[in-house]
Amino acid sequence: MSRSRQLSGPRWRRPSTGVLSSDSGDRALSPVVGKTLELGVGVLLVALLTATFFGGIAPDYRTSVGAELGDRTLAAAADRTEAAVPTGDYPQVDRTVTVRLPATIRGDPFRIVAEGGTPEMVLVHPDRAVGGRLRLDIPAPVTVRGSWRSTSPSRVVVDAADGTVSVRLLDGPSDDGADGPAPPTGQEESA
């Protein structure tokens, strides 16, 4: 026989390698290769979808949600500050109001700063898309100063003496314990 395959029963030798082989062994390999290719295409599809979501869609969504939360936080802080200032003529005022702020917006801490000339509050955040400025609706002549950090307890302190009202934005718990007991530090002694 002058054929390239030299048949000897059910097996034959490959001409290039001289190794025994059969047609049925090659056919058994095709479902494995097919499934492997299907798996590869599936993994590629999941990788592309993940890259698309985390590369474009998710950061845009986080930024828009962060901007909305920043606006709401600034409005709530301004509302608490305006509510702390008395609307009538009082010769003597000493008031402290606690303001709750979220610890982070879009995963980063932020500050709220009082601007002096026209009483305004400004939200300062590392991401430029998150922030804002809001003018306070409080009676003149009131001076507003100070700032809050989102990582610490915040309060508004209103003092009035001789017709001059002063509003201060302060961080940390109040000195008189009006904010309740201090949070546990883990270093307390057991009785």
SVG drawing of the C-alpha trace seen along z (x, -y; Angstrom):
<svg xmlns="http://www.w3.org/2000/svg" viewBox="-39 -96 47 101">
<polyline fill="none" stroke="black" stroke-width="0.4" points="0.0,0.0 1.3,-3.4 -1.1,-5.4 0.2,-7.8 -1.6,-5.9 -0.6,-2.4 -3.6,-0.7 -3.0,2.1 -6.3,3.0 -8.2,0.2 -5.1,-1.9 -2.8,-3.6 0.5,-5.5 0.7,-9.2 3.2,-9.7 4.8,-12.8 5.4,-11.4 5.1,-7.7 2.7,-7.6 -0.2,-5.3 -3.5,-7.1 -7.1,-6.5 -10.0,-8.6 -12.2,-8.0 -9.6,-9.6 -9.5,-12.8 -13.3,-13.0 -13.5,-12.8 -11.3,-15.9 -13.7,-18.2 -16.4,-18.6 -13.7,-19.5 -12.2,-22.1 -15.7,-23.5 -16.6,-23.8 -13.3,-25.5 -13.9,-28.0 -17.5,-28.7 -16.0,-29.2 -13.4,-31.6 -16.1,-33.6 -18.2,-33.8 -15.2,-35.0 -14.4,-37.6 -18.0,-38.9 -18.0,-39.2 -14.7,-41.0 -15.9,-43.5 -19.1,-44.2 -17.2,-44.6 -14.7,-47.0 -17.6,-49.0 -19.5,-49.3 -16.5,-50.2 -14.8,-52.3 -17.7,-54.5 -21.1,-53.9 -20.5,-53.3 -18.2,-56.4 -20.7,-58.7 -23.4,-57.3 -21.4,-57.7 -20.6,-61.3 -24.2,-62.2 -25.4,-60.6 -22.5,-62.3 -23.6,-65.7 -27.2,-65.1 -26.1,-64.0 -23.9,-67.1 -26.8,-69.4 -29.0,-67.8 -26.4,-67.9 -25.7,-71.6 -29.4,-72.4 -30.0,-70.5 -26.9,-72.1 -28.2,-75.6 -31.7,-74.8 -30.3,-73.7 -28.1,-76.9 -31.0,-79.2 -33.3,-77.5 -30.7,-78.1 -30.7,-81.9 -33.6,-83.6 -35.9,-85.8 -36.9,-88.3 -34.9,-91.0 -33.4,-89.3 -30.8,-91.1 -29.1,-87.8 -28.9,-84.5 -26.8,-81.5 -27.9,-78.5 -26.1,-75.3 -27.6,-73.1 -26.1,-69.8 -25.9,-69.2 -25.5,-65.7 -23.5,-65.3 -22.7,-62.2 -19.2,-61.0 -18.3,-60.9 -19.8,-61.9 -18.7,-59.7 -16.2,-58.0 -14.3,-61.1 -14.6,-63.4 -15.7,-67.0 -16.0,-70.3 -18.7,-72.9 -17.3,-76.4 -19.0,-79.7 -18.2,-82.7 -18.3,-86.0 -19.5,-89.0 -22.8,-87.7 -23.7,-84.8 -23.1,-81.8 -22.2,-78.1 -19.9,-76.4 -19.5,-72.6 -15.8,-71.8 -15.1,-68.3 -12.1,-66.8 -14.3,-65.9 -15.1,-69.2 -18.5,-67.8 -19.6,-67.6 -20.0,-70.9 -22.1,-74.0 -22.7,-77.4 -25.9,-78.4 -26.8,-81.8 -28.3,-81.7 -31.6,-83.4 -30.9,-85.0 -31.6,-88.5 -28.9,-91.1 -26.6,-92.0 -25.4,-88.5 -21.8,-87.3 -21.3,-83.7 -17.8,-82.1 -16.2,-78.7 -16.3,-75.4 -17.3,-71.8 -15.5,-68.6 -17.6,-65.6 -15.4,-63.3 -16.3,-64.9 -19.4,-65.9 -20.7,-69.3 -22.7,-72.0 -23.9,-75.6 -23.3,-78.0 -25.3,-81.2 -24.3,-84.0 -26.0,-87.4 -25.0,-90.3 -25.9,-94.0 -27.8,-93.4 -24.9,-91.7 -25.6,-88.1 -22.7,-85.8 -23.0,-82.3 -20.1,-79.9 -19.8,-76.5 -17.7,-74.3 -16.4,-70.7 -16.3,-68.4 -18.8,-67.6 -20.1,-70.5 -18.4,-71.3 -21.6,-71.1 -22.5,-67.6 -25.6,-68.6 -24.7,-66.2 -25.1,-63.3 -22.3,-61.0 -19.1,-60.8 -18.7,-57.8 -16.8,-54.9 -13.1,-54.8 -12.4,-51.2 -10.0,-52.4 -12.6,-52.7 -12.1,-50.9 -14.6,-48.2 -16.0,-48.7"/>
</svg>
